[in-house]
Amino acid sequence: MASWSENGTDVTFPIASIPELTAAEADGATGDMRKCIYALLAKFYAFWLTIPVADRPAMMTIYRSTSTNDVTGEITQTFQFQFKVTHTGTEVADEESA
């Protein structure tokens, strides 16, 4: 994913690289964690869709579903991230060599 960086201690994403997220929403003291999480999940999913299907990792999958309540009109989005992990359950399994 473009525009992220790491320095050996922290991984950072510029707020401007995450659609729908403002500096106020991301503020550590007064922001809204729900909006931060939703914006990150939406960004990860959108990036996932840019990867050609044949090039996507076999050991990770991202799904999103959207439903609408017919009575209230409320829209619910669900993101599902699946990882195949090692037997210890602490590491993402390596991709098989092509």
N, C-alpha and C positions, 0 to 999 in steps of 0.2 A: 504494500500500500504506500503510495507516494506521500512524501512530506512528513513522515515520522522520523524520529531520531532517537539514538540512545547514547549514553556516555559512560557505560559500564555500571552505572548505578540506577539511572532512571530511563524510562522510555517516555517520550513526549510526542504529542500530536498538536500542531497549531490549531487553535480553536477555529480559525477560518477554514480549515480543511474538513471540518465536520459540519455538513449542512444541518440547518435547523438548531444549531447550538450557538448561544451568545456568551459573551464574557460574563454577564450577570448570572446566567444560568449555571455556568461552570465555576463560579466563585466558591472557594473552599469554605468560607464562613457563612455566606448568605445564599448560595446557589441552591439549585434543585437537583439532587442526585438522580431522581427519576428521569428528568430530562436529559441529563448527561448519559445515563445508561441507555436510554432509548435512542439517542442520537448516535452513540457508538455502535449499537447493534444494527441500526439502519445503515450506517456507513459500511460496516463489515459486510452486510448482506449485499449492498449495492456493488461493492468491490468484487465480491464473489461472483456476481452475475457477469462481470466483465471478463472473467477467465473463461476461455473456450472450454466446453464440456470435456473434451479429450485431454486437456491440460490440468484439470482440477485434481487436487490431491485425493488419493483413494482412502486415506486414513482420516479424513475430515470432511464433513458435509454440513452445509447450512441450509435450513429451510425457513420459510416465512409463510404464515397463513393469515388471512384477514377474514373476519366475519362481521356481519352487521345484524344487530337485533332488530327484527322487523317491527316491533312495537315501539321501542324507544329511539331507534335510529343510531344507537351507540355502536361505534366501530371498535373492534378489538383486534389487535395484531399480536401474533405469537411468533417468537423467533425460537428456533431449535438448532442448537449447535451439537453435533455428534462427533466424537473423537474415538478412534480405536486406540486403546492404550496398551502398554506393556503389561505383563502379568502382575507387576507390582501395583499397577494402577496410578503411578505417579508421573509417568512420562508418556507423551504422545508416541505411538509406534512409528518407526521409520517407514518411509515409503519404500516399496519394493523397487529394485533396480530395473530399468527398462531393458 
